[in-house]
């Protein structure tokens, strides 16, 4: 959604009183640049000085990005009721999609389908109205999923999943969870950076899984589309979950390099699974993942947000940056936004190289500078990334290289435990016992 709201900023700054322009300017900048943590701080401290349209827009996006689907539905409805004429067709269409995704998160697939069907009917006389083609594809997915009672469990309050660290290549390891998929023994990658649960084309074909819908849009190294299948059940540890949707993707992308790096990634557990729980803990010392169905609501400031994948609030000398928290990446890296903001330091201290990174869509070849060390923090917990790549230019401007960076499996393994609270959107990092 980068730069979705630029025209709103210009419109409002021309009309806003001088006393409100600073708050509006900041809100518009944060919206345009997807700086959700800074927008949250501004809204909490100064929302009444933000003009009505940007204030309602900010509220809707904050509810969306901080994983509050019920509140997001309400705040988006308020935004559309008060400001639909000012928003313009593109933003109205985007809000309809966000609201449909919120209904889907609440397992109300029929409501999501109805919303997009209404949107298509209301814009039928405008065939070029923004996002109509995407709405048709998403409508088919929601309709298909409405036939299932998704993500059913036995209702326990907590679950315990065994965790294995599996080496994929010379670059590091991934988190793997032994599982039974539709009664067949398998293993799944535990991937906090995955926006979807994923099954490879090869495995779906081997197990005879038939698509229930088509046209799900995904992005990794490149953009593409996948089909949707529904697993009757998936069992991990003492958890059995029924009717679990997966997107079918060719993860190896007919590329020998990608195949060597991603051959073990045939089954991926991502955010649609993880957000069904109030919180979860990745306990590296006990080699287990603990899933909990409840948590205590607090007033703590969020250090996580959820645009699609999981993002963490990372700071450097007081400057806030947004990093993908990605257990599906073997190593951490710094992205093109980091290079833009710290180019002078990177050029002075970094060692230039060309490296490849594999993801859905194949391999991208990146011009990088390897930094000896970069010091950062999450909340009050400092850490450093050593010999970390900073991407300057990429052959594919995909999700893997954009932004400030990603904290991969190597980052996670330096902690004794990482707890992700999906309600309060807070991460708690616990040092290893040997480090205390």
N, C-alpha and C positions, 0 to 999 in steps of 0.2 A: 504493500500500500504506500510505498514511498512516493512522495510528492502528490498524493491524491488531493490534498487540500490547499494547494498553492493559490488558486484563484480566490478562495474564500479569504485568505489573509490579505490579499491586495484589496478586495472589496471592502472589508471591514476597516482597514487602516485608513481608507479614504474618508470614512464616515464617522469613525469613533472620536469621542472627545479626547482632548490631549491627555487628560488624567488617566484614561483607560488604554492609551495606545501602547504603553510599555507592556502591560499584561497581555494585551491582544497580540502584540508582536511576538512575545515569547511563546504564547500558546500556539500561534500559527506556525512558528518555526519548529516547535516540538512535534506538532502534528505532521507537518511536511516531512520531517526527517525521522519519524518513528522513534522519537526519544521519549519512551513511555514513562520511564522512571522520573525524569525531570518534569514531565507534564504532571505526573501525580503529585510531586512536591509543590508545583506551582498551584495546582487546583486546590490542594489542601490549605495552602497559606493565603491565597489571594483570589479565590473563585469569584467573589462579588465584584471584583474590578475587571473581570473579563466580560466582554459584551455578550448579550444573550445567546446569539447563534453559536459563537465559539465556545461559550460555557456549556451549552447543551451538547454540542459536538464532542467536546472534551470528556464530558461525563459518559457519553455513550461509548467512546473509544476506550476509556479507562476501564469501564465494566467489562468490555470485550477482552481487552488485553490482559487483565488480571483475573481471568477465569471466573467471572461471575455471570453465568449465562442467564439466570432468571432476572437479575438486575439489568443486564444488557438488553434483554427484550423490552423491558419497561422503558429504559432510557432512550432506546432507538425509536420506540413508538412516540415518546414525547418529542424527540427531535423532529421526526417527520410531521407530527401534528402541528408543531409551532412554526417550522421553517422550511417546509417542503419546496415552496416556490423559490426560495433563495438558494437552496442546495444545488439545483440543476440535475439533469437526468442521470449523469454518471454517478454522482454521489448518492442519489436516491437508490439506484440499482445496487450499488455497493452495500448500502444499509440493509436492503432486502436480503442480500446474500448472507450478511453477517447474522441477521435475525434467524434465517433458516438454519444456519450452522449452530446457533444457540439451541433451537428446538431439537436439533439432532443430538447435541451433547446431553440433553435432558431425556433422551430416548423417546422423543415425540416426533418420529419420522413422518407420521401422517400430517402433523401440523406444518412441518418443514415443506412437505410436498404441496400442501394446500396453499401456503404462502407464495411459493414460486409459480404455481398454476395461476393464482390470482394476478401476480405480476405479469405473466405472459399474456393473460387475457386483457389486462388493462393497457398493454402496450402493443396489442396486435395490429393496430393501425399505423404503427411506427416500426416497420421491420428492421430499421437500422438503429433502433434504440440500444444504448450500451448494454452489453452482457446478455442479450437475449439468447444467443447460441449456447452460452455457458449455462444459462438458466434451464434450457431444455435438457442438457446432459445431467445437471444436478437433480432436476425433477425426476428423471428416470431412476437415479440412484436412490433417492429418498422413497419413491414409490416401492421399489423392490425391497428395500430394507424394512418398510413398514409391515411386511408380512411376517416378520420375526420378532420374538421377544429377545432383544439383543443383550449380551453381557450378563446373563443370568448366573447366579452363584447359589451356594447353599445357605447364604446369609450369615456366615460367621463374622466375628468382629475383626479377626486378624488371620493372616496366612503367612506361611514360611516357605520360601522357594530356595532350593540349593543353587549356589552360584559358583561357576567355574571360570577361571581365567584361561582362555585358549589363545595360544600364539597363532597369528595368521601369517606373518612373514617377519622379516628382520626388523620392521618398524615397531612392533609391539603386540599387545594382546587385546582381546575383546571380552566382554562379559557374556557368557553363555549359560543358559538355563536348560537342563534336561527336561523334556516334555513328552507328552503323548498327544498327537494331533489327529483327531478323528480316529482314535484307537491305535494309531501307528506311532511307534517310538521315533523320536526326533530330538532336535535341540533347537533352541531359539536364541537369537541375539537380543539381549536386553538393551534397548536403544532409546535413551532419553531424547536424542536429537531427531527421531523419526516422527514425521507428522502423521504417518499412517502405520497400521499393521500391514506387513508386506509378506507375500509368499512369492518365490521365484516362479517364472514361467515353467521351468523344467520340473519343479516339484509339484506344482498344480496339475500339470499334465500327467505326471507319474501317478498321482493319487486320484485322478479322474474327477477333479473339481470343476464344476461347470459354472460359468459366469452367470450372475443374476442381474448384472448391469454393466454398462460400458462407459468409457469416456471420463474417468476420474483424472483430473489434471495434477501432475506431480512435477517436482523440480529437484534436481540434484546437480550434477555437472551440466545437464541440459534439461529442457522442458520436454515433457512427453505425456502420454495417457496410458492408463491401465484399466483392466477389468476388475469387477468386484466379485469375490466369492465369499461364502459364509461357511465357516467351520462348524460342524455339529457340536464339537466340544474340543477344548484344549485343557490338558491337565498338567500342572507344574507343582511339585511339592504336594502340599495338602489342599491345593486349590484346584477345583474343576469349574471352568467357565463355559457356558453353552451359548451357541449362536454368536460366534465372534466373527465380524467381517474383516476381510483382508483384501488388499489391492494386489493384483497380479502384475509383476514387473519383471522384465528381462534385466536382472541386476548385472549380468556379465556383459551385456551389450555387444556380444560378438567380438569382444576385444580381449586378446590374450593377456595383456597386462592387467586389465580389470578382473579377468578370471582368476589370475594368480593371487590377487589381493582380496577378492570377494567370494571365492569359491565356497567358503563356509557360511556365507550369509544367504541361506535359502529360506529362512523363516525369521522375521523380525517382529518383535513386540515393541510397539511405539506408543505415542501419546493417547490414541483412542482407548487403549487398554489401561494405561497408567492413570489417566484422569478419572477412571471409574472408582478410584480409591481416594479417600480424603488425604492420605499421606502415605509415604513409603520410605523405607530406609535401605540404603545399599551399604551393608555392613561388610567391609573388606576383611576385618579381623576374624569374623565368624563365618565368612564366605557364604553369606545368605542375603536374600532380599526379603524384607518384612513388609507386608501390605496391610494397611489399617483402614477400616471403613469409617472411622470417626476421628475428630481432632477437636481441640479447644480453640474457639475463635479468640483472637487477640487484636490489639490495636497496633501491633508492630508494623513498621513500614515494610512494604514488600521488597524483597531482594530477588524475586523471580517474576517473570511475565511469560505469557503464552500466546504469542502471535499465531503460531502454528506449532513449531517445535518449542522446546523449553529454553528460555533465555535467562541469564543471570546478570545482576547489577554488579559490574566490576568497576573499581575506582583506581585511578593513578594520580597521586598527589592532589586529591580532591576532585579530579575530573571524572565524570561518570561516563562509562561505556557499557554497551550492551553486547554480551558474548553468548553465543549458543552453548548450552551445556549438553555435550554430545558424547555419551558413552559409546556410541557407534563409530566414533573416530578413534583410531589407535593413538594418535598424537594430537597435541594442541597446536594451534597456529594463529597467526595474526593476519587480519584481512586487509583489503584495499583501503578501507576507511582509516584504519590505524596508520597505514603507510602515508596516506594523505595528510593526516594531522601531525605525524612525527617524522616526516620525510628527512629533515635535516639530520636528526639523530640517527635514523636508520642508515642513511648513506655514510655517515661518519663511522659508525660502529659495526655495521653489518658486513658480512661476507657474501658477495653475489654468487648465485648459482641458479641452475634450472632444475626444478623438481616436478614430478608428476603426482597428481592426486586422483584417486579413483572414486567414482560414485555412480549413482544411477545416471545413465547417459554416456558412460565411458570414462575416459581419462582426460583431464585437462593438464596442460603443461604450463607451469607458472614460472615467471621470473621472480625470484625471491631473494631476500637478504636474510642470512642466518645471524640472528642477534645472539651474543654470548649470554645475555641474561636480561630479563625484563621483570621489574618488580611491580606487583599489583596487589589488590585486596578485594575481598568480598565481605562487606560489613566490617567487623573488627578483626577479621582473620587475614593477615598478610600471607602472600606466597610469591614465589618467583618461577618464571618459566625460563629454563636454560636451553641454549642452543635451539631457539624457537624461530621458525620461518615467518617472515613477513612478506606477504604476497604483494608485489608491486604491479605486475601485469599478468593476466591469465589469458590463455588461448580460448577459454570458455568463461564468460562472465555469469557463472551460475551461482547457486546458493552456497556452494562450498567455499567460495573465495570472497564473496561480498561481506560487507559489515566490518565490525572491529575484530572479530575473531571467533574461535571456538575453543572451549576447554574440553579436551578429549579424555580418553581412558587413562593416559599417563598422569593427568592432573588428578583424577579421581582416586587413583591408587596411592597417592601420597597421604591420604586421610584414612583414619580408622573407620569412620562411618560418615555417610552423607545422608541427611534426612531431607526429603522434599515434601513440603506441606502445600497441597494443592488448594486448600481453602484460604489460608492466610498468605499464600504465595511467598513463602520464606524458605530459604535453605539454611540448614544448620550443619556446620562442618566440625567434626570431632577429631582431634589429633590422635595419632596412633599412641597406644600406651607406652611404647618404647621411646616416643618423642617427648613425653611429658616430664 
